Amino acid sequence: MIDSEQNRFSARAVRYARVGTGVGMIAARLAASRFFGMGLDRAENAAALGAALGGLKGPIMKVAQLLATIPEAIPPEYTEELAKLQSEAPPMGWAFVKRRMSAELGTDWQAKFKSFEHQPAAAASLGQVHRATSLDGMPLACKLQYPDMQSAVEADLNQLQMLFALHRRMEPAIDATQIGEEISERIREELDYRREAKHVALYRQMLSDTDLVRVPGVRPELSTGRLLTLDWMEGERLLMHKDASLDIRNRLATAMFTAWWMPFSQYGVIHGDPHLGNYTAFEEGGAPAGINLLDYGCIRIFPPSFVGGVVDLYHGLRTNDDDLIVKAYESWGFRKLSRELIDALNIWARFIYGPLLDDRVRSIADGVKPSQYGRREAFRVHQALKAMGPVMVPREFVFMDRAAIGLGGVFLHLRAELNFFRLFNEAIANFSVERVAARQAVALEAAGLATKV
């Protein structure tokens, strides 16, 4: 029997045609502008690209959202347009769902549930979630992958390389080669729901000692490589509480900080996609008490030495220790570090680390308008990097930066006022690379994940 979900050439060809039309049109315009010496309207091209991609399910939207958070990964006009893409996609109809569920659990799949809702509770870029009830009466969340997603991923990632090739012709400030490699590897991982089930097990271990964050259990008997069944987590969207009391908003923000920094500082693991749709707030005693962590597809496991570099950079910035700063950037993978490059990197680093360096209660933006948060720093970084030619950005930077920006965005929405300095220093208390390595090895083995990172 032929697996209908293989990386099929026919499915890829259709995807190439749909995505490639938008990207190829821009490539043709760029070539014409070069050959005939015409001006290139990048804003117009970016709008055309956004229109071409906006109606597509699949990884192209995830790629776009990732690129939108990395300064100068692609031209700013493209970033602004791609950032408008929505993660919500038209859901599969019931007939499609029944065929997909039969392919994963067999033709008698409905007998394995007490109930299964026809309409999805959520529809996103790679799949959709249905509420269900187990035979023993427990509420479940069934995450079902769209058909032909492997083909869509491969087609879209090839088109991503074309976007990077276009950017290289535009005198870029950074070389995005490793960015493309990192995004490709992580998105391919997201297709493997068995791996995501192991990520859930990993997070249940890492966050077992905190009451602020809840992690669902996995139902392995109702899960496959393209179907993941988890406990349903009751909760409300975080934005439902953006006008709650400061105490509630601070508690939710502290829970978010814990969910992100504790796994990273102690195990070298981050949740690489901390947008608002991946969390809900649970209640205790009639009031929000913490967060449910819902999605585990985009998880990045770092070498312990990289975590050491993050901590070293923090201490280097705090004490103005240039030697420690250089050591940190080198451990991240930056090469050929000139004084000018270090100064440029420090602009962005001081922006990202700023709240963690300030020992006082403050908001994340600290008086800067949310719409302007980070823009000045991104512009200064661009100007500095452009003057010295394309700089190779190491792949580990991609999801670290994405997660930091995403986490900051949640704090902005909640308008939290916290002492981020103290929260961070509690997270890295008694830190050592050796301790992270030991904890990581034990946790990965227990979760059934490869220990080589």
WOFENBEL-V745037 format. One record per residue. N is the residue number from 1. RES is the residue in one small letter. PSI is psi in radians with two decimals (NA if undefined). OMEGA is omega in degrees with one decimal (NA if undefined). D_CENTER is the distance of its C-alpha to the mean C-alpha in Angstrom with 2 decimals. Layout:
n | res | psi | omega | d_center
N | RES | PSI | OMEGA | D_CENTER
N | RES | PSI | OMEGA | D_CENTER
This chain:
n | res | psi | omega | d_center
1 | m | 2.30 | -179.1 | 35.60
2 | i | 2.26 | 178.5 | 32.99
3 | d | 2.03 | -177.5 | 29.37
4 | s | -0.16 | -177.9 | 28.39
5 | e | 0.21 | 177.9 | 24.69
6 | q | 2.90 | 174.3 | 25.25
7 | n | 1.37 | -171.3 | 23.80
8 | r | 2.42 | 179.5 | 26.82
9 | f | -0.70 | -177.3 | 28.21
10 | s | -0.74 | 179.5 | 29.42
11 | a | -0.68 | 177.9 | 26.07
12 | r | -0.69 | -177.7 | 24.51
13 | a | -0.74 | 177.7 | 27.46
14 | v | -0.74 | -179.5 | 26.96
15 | r | -0.75 | 177.6 | 23.30
16 | y | -0.73 | -177.7 | 24.38
17 | a | -0.73 | -176.1 | 26.98
18 | r | -0.83 | -179.6 | 24.80
19 | v | -0.72 | -175.7 | 21.94
20 | g | -0.48 | 177.6 | 24.36
21 | t | -0.83 | -179.8 | 26.70
22 | g | -0.83 | -178.6 | 24.40
23 | v | -0.73 | -178.7 | 23.28
24 | g | -0.62 | 177.6 | 26.81
25 | m | -0.71 | -179.9 | 28.47
26 | i | -0.68 | 176.9 | 26.76
27 | a | -0.73 | 179.3 | 27.69
28 | a | -0.73 | 178.5 | 31.24
29 | r | -0.73 | 179.9 | 31.43
30 | l | -0.78 | 179.6 | 30.27
31 | a | -0.74 | 179.9 | 32.88
32 | a | -0.71 | -178.9 | 35.54
33 | s | -0.63 | 179.0 | 34.91
34 | r | -0.78 | -173.7 | 35.31
35 | f | -0.74 | -175.4 | 38.37
36 | f | -0.02 | 179.0 | 40.20
37 | g | 0.42 | -178.8 | 39.15
38 | m | 2.74 | 174.0 | 37.78
39 | g | 2.59 | -179.0 | 35.32
40 | l | 2.09 | 179.2 | 31.75
41 | d | 1.62 | -175.1 | 30.33
42 | r | -0.57 | 179.2 | 26.59
43 | a | -0.73 | 178.7 | 25.99
44 | e | -0.75 | 178.3 | 27.89
45 | n | -0.70 | -179.9 | 26.10
46 | a | -0.72 | 178.3 | 22.65
47 | a | -0.68 | 178.4 | 23.88
48 | a | -0.69 | 178.9 | 25.19
49 | l | -0.78 | 178.8 | 21.95
50 | g | -0.72 | 178.8 | 20.11
51 | a | -0.65 | -178.7 | 23.01
52 | a | -0.61 | -174.7 | 22.93
53 | l | -0.33 | -169.0 | 19.32
54 | g | -0.46 | -177.3 | 19.13
55 | g | 0.11 | -174.8 | 20.95
56 | l | 2.34 | 164.3 | 19.05
57 | k | 2.96 | 166.5 | 17.08
58 | g | -2.98 | -169.1 | 14.72
59 | p | -0.35 | -177.0 | 12.07
60 | i | -0.56 | 178.1 | 13.44
61 | m | -0.70 | 176.9 | 11.77
62 | k | -0.75 | 177.5 | 8.20
63 | v | -0.83 | -178.0 | 9.57
64 | a | -0.75 | -178.2 | 11.14
65 | q | -0.61 | 176.1 | 8.47
66 | l | -0.82 | -177.6 | 6.71
67 | l | -0.53 | -177.6 | 10.36
68 | a | -0.27 | -178.0 | 11.31
69 | t | -0.10 | -176.1 | 9.87
70 | i | 1.96 | -176.7 | 11.72
71 | p | 2.17 | 173.3 | 15.44
72 | e | 0.29 | 173.7 | 17.66
73 | a | -0.68 | 170.7 | 15.45
74 | i | 2.89 | -176.3 | 17.37
75 | p | 2.56 | -175.7 | 20.20
76 | p | -0.56 | 178.1 | 19.60
77 | e | -0.66 | 178.9 | 21.40
78 | y | -0.70 | 179.5 | 18.98
79 | t | -0.84 | -177.2 | 15.97
80 | e | -0.69 | -178.1 | 17.71
81 | e | -0.75 | -178.5 | 18.56
82 | l | -0.51 | 179.1 | 15.31
83 | a | -0.31 | -180.0 | 13.60
84 | k | -0.26 | -178.7 | 16.18
85 | l | 2.41 | -177.8 | 14.97
86 | q | 2.52 | 178.2 | 14.51
87 | s | -0.26 | 178.5 | 12.28
88 | e | 2.27 | -179.5 | 15.59
89 | a | 2.70 | 177.4 | 17.74
90 | p | 2.29 | -174.6 | 21.40
91 | p | 2.81 | 170.4 | 21.78
92 | m | 2.47 | 174.4 | 23.90
93 | g | 2.95 | -174.6 | 27.46
94 | w | -0.65 | 179.6 | 29.30
95 | a | -0.74 | 176.6 | 31.16
96 | f | -0.78 | -177.3 | 28.00
97 | v | -0.78 | -178.8 | 26.57
98 | k | -0.72 | 178.4 | 29.86
99 | r | -0.73 | -179.5 | 29.88
100 | r | -0.76 | -179.7 | 26.35
101 | m | -0.63 | 176.9 | 27.18
102 | s | -0.67 | 179.4 | 30.50
103 | a | -0.53 | -176.6 | 28.89
104 | e | -0.73 | -173.1 | 26.72
105 | l | 0.02 | -179.9 | 29.23
106 | g | 2.86 | -175.2 | 32.54
107 | t | -0.37 | 179.0 | 34.85
108 | d | 0.42 | -171.8 | 35.67
109 | w | -0.60 | -176.9 | 32.08
110 | q | -0.43 | 178.3 | 33.10
111 | a | -0.21 | 179.9 | 35.60
112 | k | -0.03 | 177.8 | 32.82
113 | f | 2.60 | 171.5 | 31.70
114 | k | -0.65 | 174.9 | 33.88
115 | s | 2.74 | 179.4 | 32.08
116 | f | 2.03 | -175.1 | 29.19
117 | e | 2.38 | -178.5 | 28.33
118 | h | -0.72 | -177.8 | 28.71
119 | q | 2.38 | -180.0 | 26.34
120 | p | 2.57 | 174.3 | 22.59
121 | a | -0.42 | 178.3 | 21.19
122 | a | 2.53 | 176.3 | 17.89
123 | a | 2.20 | -176.5 | 17.02
124 | a | -2.76 | -168.4 | 13.65
125 | s | -0.60 | -176.3 | 12.72
126 | l | -0.27 | -178.1 | 13.55
127 | g | -3.06 | 179.5 | 15.88
128 | q | 2.76 | -174.7 | 17.56
129 | v | 2.29 | 175.7 | 18.61
130 | h | 2.43 | 171.6 | 22.32
131 | r | 2.52 | 178.6 | 24.13
132 | a | 3.00 | 176.0 | 26.84
133 | t | 2.32 | 179.8 | 29.41
134 | s | 2.92 | 179.3 | 30.34
135 | l | -0.42 | 177.3 | 33.99
136 | d | 0.22 | 171.4 | 34.35
137 | g | 0.18 | -178.8 | 33.18
138 | m | 2.42 | 179.0 | 29.69
139 | p | 2.42 | -175.9 | 26.97
140 | l | 2.76 | 171.8 | 24.18
141 | a | 2.05 | -178.4 | 20.92
142 | c | 1.94 | -179.4 | 21.02
143 | k | 1.95 | -173.3 | 17.89
144 | l | 2.16 | -177.8 | 19.50
145 | q | 2.48 | 175.1 | 18.04
146 | y | 2.70 | 177.3 | 19.55
147 | p | 2.62 | 174.6 | 22.31
148 | d | 0.47 | -179.5 | 22.02
149 | m | -0.55 | 178.1 | 18.25
150 | q | -0.72 | 177.3 | 18.87
151 | s | -0.73 | 179.7 | 21.13
152 | a | -0.72 | 179.7 | 18.79
153 | v | -0.86 | -176.7 | 16.03
154 | e | -0.68 | 177.9 | 18.74
155 | a | -0.78 | -177.2 | 20.23
156 | d | -0.67 | -179.8 | 17.15
157 | l | -0.57 | 174.2 | 16.16
158 | n | -0.65 | 176.7 | 19.78
159 | q | -0.54 | 175.5 | 19.70
160 | l | -0.72 | 178.6 | 16.74
161 | q | -0.58 | 177.0 | 19.20
162 | m | -0.70 | 177.4 | 21.74
163 | l | -0.75 | 178.5 | 19.67
164 | f | -0.65 | 177.7 | 19.37
165 | a | -0.69 | 176.2 | 23.07
166 | l | -0.77 | -177.1 | 23.89
167 | h | -0.63 | 179.8 | 22.23
168 | r | -0.38 | 178.2 | 24.21
169 | r | -0.11 | -174.3 | 27.33
170 | m | 0.48 | 179.1 | 26.59
171 | e | 1.08 | -174.9 | 27.20
172 | p | 2.80 | 176.0 | 23.62
173 | a | -0.42 | -178.6 | 22.97
174 | i | 2.68 | 173.1 | 20.53
175 | d | 2.04 | -172.2 | 20.58
176 | a | 0.28 | -175.7 | 17.30
177 | t | -0.90 | -178.3 | 18.54
178 | q | -0.46 | 174.9 | 16.37
179 | i | -0.79 | 178.7 | 13.25
180 | g | -0.72 | 179.4 | 14.20
181 | e | -0.74 | -178.4 | 14.93
182 | e | -0.81 | 179.7 | 11.69
183 | i | -0.74 | -179.0 | 9.65
184 | s | -0.80 | -177.8 | 12.57
185 | e | -0.75 | -178.0 | 12.68
186 | r | -0.69 | -178.6 | 9.24
187 | i | -0.63 | 174.5 | 9.72
188 | r | -0.67 | 177.6 | 13.24
189 | e | -0.63 | -176.7 | 12.38
190 | e | -0.37 | 178.3 | 10.71
191 | l | -0.34 | -174.3 | 14.21
192 | d | 1.70 | -177.2 | 15.93
193 | y | -0.36 | 173.4 | 16.28
194 | r | -0.69 | 176.4 | 18.69
195 | r | -0.70 | 178.8 | 16.14
196 | e | -0.65 | 176.8 | 13.90
197 | a | -0.65 | 176.8 | 17.19
198 | k | -0.60 | 175.3 | 17.57
199 | h | -0.71 | 177.5 | 14.23
200 | v | -0.80 | 178.8 | 15.72
201 | a | -0.68 | 178.6 | 18.90
202 | l | -0.79 | -179.2 | 17.34
203 | y | -0.55 | 175.8 | 15.90
204 | r | -0.62 | 176.2 | 19.29
205 | q | -0.89 | -172.0 | 20.93
206 | m | -0.57 | -175.0 | 18.94
207 | l | 0.32 | -176.0 | 19.16
208 | s | -0.37 | -175.6 | 22.63
209 | d | 0.08 | 179.0 | 24.44
210 | t | 2.47 | 176.4 | 22.81
211 | d | -0.06 | -174.8 | 23.94
212 | l | -0.36 | -174.5 | 21.21
213 | v | 2.30 | 177.7 | 18.46
214 | r | 2.42 | -179.3 | 19.23
215 | v | 2.31 | -177.2 | 17.79
216 | p | 2.88 | 170.4 | 19.35
217 | g | 2.77 | 179.5 | 21.64
218 | v | 2.48 | 171.9 | 21.46
219 | r | 1.55 | -173.7 | 24.43
220 | p | -0.54 | -178.9 | 24.83
221 | e | -0.25 | 179.4 | 27.97
222 | l | 0.40 | -177.7 | 26.10
223 | s | 2.63 | 176.5 | 23.11
224 | t | -2.91 | 177.7 | 22.87
225 | g | -0.33 | -179.1 | 20.56
226 | r | 0.19 | 175.1 | 19.70
227 | l | 2.19 | 179.1 | 20.46
228 | l | 2.08 | -179.1 | 18.96
229 | t | 2.12 | -177.2 | 21.17
230 | l | 2.87 | 169.2 | 20.29
231 | d | 2.43 | 174.8 | 22.30
232 | w | 2.29 | -179.2 | 21.95
233 | m | 1.97 | 178.6 | 20.79
234 | e | 2.36 | 178.3 | 22.87
235 | g | 2.97 | 178.6 | 21.49
236 | e | 2.66 | 176.7 | 21.10
237 | r | 2.51 | -177.3 | 18.26
238 | l | -0.63 | -177.8 | 17.58
239 | l | -0.26 | 173.8 | 18.93
240 | m | -0.30 | -175.7 | 22.16
241 | h | 0.25 | -177.5 | 22.80
242 | k | -0.30 | 176.6 | 22.18
243 | d | 0.26 | 177.3 | 25.99
244 | a | 3.13 | 179.0 | 26.82
245 | s | 2.76 | -180.0 | 28.71
246 | l | -0.63 | 179.8 | 27.28
247 | d | -0.77 | -179.6 | 27.66
248 | i | -0.78 | 180.0 | 25.44
249 | r | -0.69 | 178.1 | 22.74
250 | n | -0.64 | 179.9 | 22.93
251 | r | -0.74 | 178.8 | 22.82
252 | l | -0.68 | 178.3 | 19.59
253 | a | -0.68 | 177.0 | 18.06
254 | t | -0.67 | 176.4 | 19.50
255 | a | -0.73 | 177.9 | 18.01
256 | m | -0.78 | 178.9 | 14.46
257 | f | -0.77 | -179.7 | 15.43
258 | t | -0.78 | -178.1 | 16.87
259 | a | -0.48 | -177.5 | 14.02
260 | w | -0.90 | -171.6 | 11.82
261 | w | -0.57 | -178.9 | 14.70
262 | m | -0.88 | 177.6 | 17.07
263 | p | -0.63 | -178.5 | 15.21
264 | f | -0.87 | -173.8 | 14.26
265 | s | -0.45 | -176.8 | 17.78
266 | q | -0.40 | -176.2 | 19.67
267 | y | -0.12 | -177.6 | 17.99
268 | g | 0.55 | -177.0 | 15.59
269 | v | 2.35 | 174.4 | 12.58
270 | i | 2.67 | 169.0 | 9.29
271 | h | 1.95 | -169.7 | 6.80
272 | g | 0.09 | -177.0 | 3.56
273 | d | 1.13 | -175.2 | 2.52
274 | p | 1.03 | 174.0 | 6.11
275 | h | 2.90 | -168.1 | 7.66
276 | l | -0.46 | -178.3 | 11.28
277 | g | -0.22 | -178.0 | 11.53
278 | n | 0.12 | -177.7 | 10.09
279 | y | 2.58 | 166.0 | 12.99
280 | t | 2.84 | 179.4 | 16.73
281 | a | 2.25 | 174.9 | 19.60
282 | f | 2.76 | -176.8 | 22.39
283 | e | 2.62 | 169.0 | 25.97
284 | e | 2.28 | -179.2 | 28.78
285 | g | 0.50 | 177.0 | 32.23
286 | g | 0.15 | -179.5 | 31.34
287 | a | 2.61 | 177.2 | 28.69
288 | p | 2.30 | -175.3 | 24.92
289 | a | -0.24 | -178.1 | 24.57
290 | g | -2.91 | -175.3 | 20.93
291 | i | 2.59 | 167.9 | 17.66
292 | n | 2.29 | 175.4 | 16.80
293 | l | 2.03 | -165.9 | 13.47
294 | l | -0.58 | -169.9 | 13.16
295 | d | 2.38 | -174.3 | 10.40
296 | y | 0.44 | -179.8 | 9.96
297 | g | -0.76 | -173.2 | 8.85
298 | c | 1.33 | 180.0 | 5.66
299 | i | 2.29 | 179.7 | 7.81
300 | r | 2.17 | 177.2 | 8.98
301 | i | 2.08 | -174.1 | 12.73
302 | f | 2.65 | 167.8 | 14.40
303 | p | 2.45 | 179.3 | 18.13
304 | p | -0.55 | 179.0 | 19.92
305 | s | -0.55 | 177.7 | 21.33
306 | f | -0.71 | 176.6 | 18.04
307 | v | -0.71 | 176.5 | 17.80
308 | g | -0.66 | 177.6 | 21.40
309 | g | -0.67 | 177.8 | 20.62
310 | v | -0.76 | 179.5 | 18.24
311 | v | -0.72 | 177.8 | 21.11
312 | d | -0.73 | -179.5 | 23.72
313 | l | -0.69 | 176.9 | 22.22
314 | y | -0.89 | -179.0 | 22.28
315 | h | -0.62 | 178.5 | 25.92
316 | g | -0.74 | 177.6 | 26.80
317 | l | -0.66 | -177.1 | 25.71
318 | r | -0.61 | -175.3 | 27.45
319 | t | 0.09 | -177.6 | 30.67
320 | n | 0.73 | -179.9 | 30.60
321 | d | 1.72 | -176.3 | 30.97
322 | d | -0.66 | -179.6 | 30.47
323 | d | -0.72 | 179.4 | 31.01
324 | l | -0.65 | 177.6 | 28.24
325 | i | -0.82 | 179.1 | 25.85
326 | v | -0.78 | 177.7 | 26.83
327 | k | -0.72 | -179.2 | 26.46
328 | a | -0.86 | -179.8 | 22.89
329 | y | -0.65 | 178.1 | 21.88
330 | e | -0.68 | 178.5 | 23.75
331 | s | -0.41 | 175.3 | 22.01
332 | w | -0.38 | -179.5 | 18.64
333 | g | 0.05 | 176.2 | 20.26
334 | f | 2.45 | -178.4 | 21.67
335 | r | 2.86 | 178.7 | 25.15
336 | k | 0.98 | -174.7 | 28.29
337 | l | 1.76 | 172.9 | 27.66
338 | s | 2.94 | 177.1 | 30.27
339 | r | -0.68 | -178.6 | 31.08
340 | e | -0.71 | 179.8 | 29.74
341 | l | -0.73 | 178.3 | 26.36
342 | i | -0.77 | 179.4 | 26.08
343 | d | -0.69 | 179.5 | 27.04
344 | a | -0.78 | 178.8 | 24.42
345 | l | -0.61 | -179.2 | 21.59
346 | n | -0.50 | 177.4 | 23.05
347 | i | -0.86 | -178.8 | 22.70
348 | w | -0.67 | -179.2 | 18.90
349 | a | -0.74 | -179.7 | 19.05
350 | r | -0.49 | 174.3 | 21.51
351 | f | -0.87 | -178.0 | 19.41
352 | i | -0.76 | -176.6 | 16.35
353 | y | -0.21 | -171.6 | 18.84
354 | g | -0.95 | -179.3 | 21.38
355 | p | -0.48 | -178.5 | 21.14
356 | l | -0.28 | -178.3 | 21.22
357 | l | -0.08 | -169.0 | 24.37
358 | d | 1.83 | -173.8 | 26.26
359 | d | 1.30 | 176.7 | 28.31
360 | r | 2.85 | 174.9 | 28.86
361 | v | 2.26 | -177.0 | 27.56
362 | r | 2.89 | 169.7 | 25.64
363 | s | 2.90 | -178.5 | 22.96
364 | i | -0.65 | -178.9 | 19.76
365 | a | -0.39 | 175.8 | 21.16
366 | d | 0.95 | 174.9 | 24.70
367 | g | -0.26 | 177.3 | 26.64
368 | v | 2.41 | 178.1 | 24.60
369 | k | 2.36 | -179.1 | 24.01
370 | p | -0.66 | -178.7 | 20.44
371 | s | -0.37 | -178.5 | 20.70
372 | q | -0.02 | -173.4 | 21.74
373 | y | 2.05 | 176.9 | 19.36
374 | g | -0.22 | -175.7 | 18.36
375 | r | -0.76 | -178.7 | 20.20
376 | r | -0.76 | -179.2 | 23.22
377 | e | -0.73 | 179.1 | 21.45
378 | a | -0.69 | 179.1 | 19.42
379 | f | -0.76 | -179.5 | 22.83
380 | r | -0.69 | 177.7 | 24.61
381 | v | -0.79 | 179.7 | 22.20
382 | h | -0.82 | -178.1 | 22.60
383 | q | -0.72 | -178.1 | 26.36
384 | a | -0.76 | -178.5 | 26.66
385 | l | -0.64 | -178.9 | 24.70
386 | k | -0.59 | -178.5 | 26.45
387 | a | -0.40 | -177.0 | 29.77
388 | m | 0.12 | 176.5 | 29.24
389 | g | 2.99 | -176.5 | 27.84
390 | p | 2.25 | 178.2 | 24.61
391 | v | 2.25 | 178.9 | 22.82
392 | m | 2.08 | 178.6 | 20.88
393 | v | 2.11 | -177.8 | 17.39
394 | p | 2.62 | -172.2 | 16.60
395 | r | -0.57 | -179.4 | 13.68
396 | e | -0.40 | -178.4 | 12.68
397 | f | -0.51 | -168.3 | 12.15
398 | v | -1.02 | -174.3 | 9.17
399 | f | -0.40 | 172.5 | 6.32
400 | m | -0.81 | 179.5 | 8.94
401 | d | -0.77 | 179.8 | 9.38
402 | r | -0.79 | -177.9 | 6.01
403 | a | -0.72 | -179.7 | 6.07
404 | a | -0.75 | 178.8 | 9.74
405 | i | -0.75 | 179.8 | 9.84
406 | g | -0.73 | 178.5 | 7.90
407 | l | -0.75 | 176.7 | 10.21
408 | g | -0.64 | 177.8 | 13.04
409 | g | -0.66 | 176.9 | 12.68
410 | v | -0.75 | 178.6 | 13.24
411 | f | -0.64 | 177.2 | 16.19
412 | l | -0.81 | -179.1 | 17.50
413 | h | -0.68 | -178.1 | 17.65
414 | l | -0.23 | -177.0 | 19.36
415 | r | 0.78 | -179.0 | 21.62
416 | a | 2.62 | 175.7 | 21.67
417 | e | 1.81 | -173.4 | 24.31
418 | l | 2.87 | 170.2 | 23.89
419 | n | 1.55 | -177.0 | 25.04
420 | f | -0.53 | 177.2 | 21.72
421 | f | -0.85 | -177.4 | 23.93
422 | r | -0.68 | 177.2 | 25.46
423 | l | -0.76 | -178.2 | 22.34
424 | f | -0.76 | -178.0 | 20.87
425 | n | -0.49 | 171.1 | 24.23
426 | e | -0.66 | -178.6 | 24.60
427 | a | -0.59 | -176.8 | 21.35
428 | i | 0.22 | 177.6 | 22.66
429 | a | 2.37 | 179.9 | 26.27
430 | n | 0.50 | -178.3 | 28.06
431 | f | 2.47 | 166.9 | 25.16
432 | s | 2.59 | 178.6 | 26.00
433 | v | -0.69 | -179.1 | 24.31
434 | e | -0.70 | 179.9 | 26.80
435 | r | -0.73 | 177.1 | 25.95
436 | v | -0.78 | -178.8 | 22.21
437 | a | -0.75 | -178.9 | 23.30
438 | a | -0.81 | 179.5 | 25.68
439 | r | -0.75 | -177.8 | 23.41
440 | q | -0.79 | -178.4 | 20.62
441 | a | -0.78 | -179.7 | 23.25
442 | v | -0.79 | -176.7 | 24.72
443 | a | -0.73 | -179.4 | 21.54
444 | l | -0.72 | 179.3 | 20.26
445 | e | -0.73 | -179.8 | 23.77
446 | a | -0.57 | -179.3 | 24.14
447 | a | -0.09 | 179.8 | 20.98
448 | g | 0.40 | 179.9 | 22.25
449 | l | 2.64 | 177.6 | 19.60
450 | a | 2.46 | -178.2 | 20.82
451 | t | -0.21 | 179.7 | 21.61
452 | k | 2.07 | -179.9 | 21.32
453 | v | NA | NA | 18.14
